[in-house]
Amino acid sequence: MTTMTTFSVSFPKALLRRLDRVAKREKRSRSELLRVAVLMYIERKRHMSRSLQDGLAQRPLKALRGFLKGMRVGQIREERDRL
């Protein structure tokens, strides 16, 4: 069994309303939704870091260009708007 720890997090009211809408739509608690979001964030960062390191070791400039090309502002906005 996993041991849970409770802590406080501050959110702007508008973001909290968005969080609550998603949680309600997905029939999840705030805690569960945030746990999933944090795990996804950590895995994405780890994957990006590994991909960048692997690519830089082989073809530095090409890997860096590919990484930066994937970081479009539009993608970031789409991710933000999905919440």
Secondary structure, 3 states (H helix, E strand, C coil): CCCCCCCCCCCCHHHHHHHHHHHHHHCCCHHHHHHHHHHHHHHHHHHHHHHHHHHHHHCHHHHHHHHHHHCCHHHHHHHHHHC
